[in-house]
Amino acid sequence: ATVLTPLFLEADSQRKNGAFAGIDVAVHDLWARTFQVAGKDLLGSPPKSQAQPATAPVGMKMPIAVVGRFFRSMGFEEFKLTVGDSADEDRLLSLRKLVGNSMDLRVDANEQWSAEEALHKLETFAKAGITSCEQPVAGRNFEAMARVAYGGPIQIMADESICTLEDARMLIDCQGASIWNLRLAK
């Protein structure tokens, strides 16, 4: 691990953590093959599996009721709706009515709003019992993230805002998100 540290720091400073993740996986694969050990055994016990939400993209052609019933029948307990059009509020309210209050329902705005738009939209979406909104504003706009996190009615999840160690420091300093979507490839 210490041999890769300089590579990680360089990748992190250049916002190329995905490239570093590829190198890291290749090194672990080589190590496992060299010692004829299953790769999963090199790192100890795996962490507890994290449930993945059922995700419905914005602009899908299938009615949300059909999608909601399908995912509910598959046993999903979490649902993430990508938002971004004028039908969002109706789709969210319809989905909440269909799945009931026991299913975690959240949205992903994919950096598309200003802070003012996000605050307005999230106030409206709160009526559907939304638990969080993923990346409501531009990823590098930490000031807007903080504004929405402070003034909004639901929790804010950082996704595109958290790609480097410096991003993490910025999010902590500005308190721009209460949830972080961390992925090695970022």
Salt bridges, closest charged atoms under 4 A:
ASP24 OD1 - HIS28 ND1 3.43
ASP29 OD2 - ARG33 NE 2.79
ASP41 OD1 - LYS40 NZ 3.25
GLU78 OE1 - ARG106 NH2 3.05
ASP85 OD2 - ARG91 NH1 3.62
ASP88 OD1 - ARG91 NH1 3.80
GLU89 OE2 - LYS127 NZ 3.78
ASP104 OD2 - ARG106 NH1 2.69
ASP108 OD2 - LYS80 NZ 3.66
GLU116 OE2 - ARG147 NH1 2.24
GLU134 OE1 - LYS80 NZ 3.35
ASP159 OD1 - ARG183 NH2 2.51
ASP159 OD1 - LYS186 NZ 2.83
GLU166 OE1 - ARG169 NH1 3.85
ASP167 OD2 - ARG15 NH1 2.83
ASP167 OD1 - ARG140 NH1 2.26
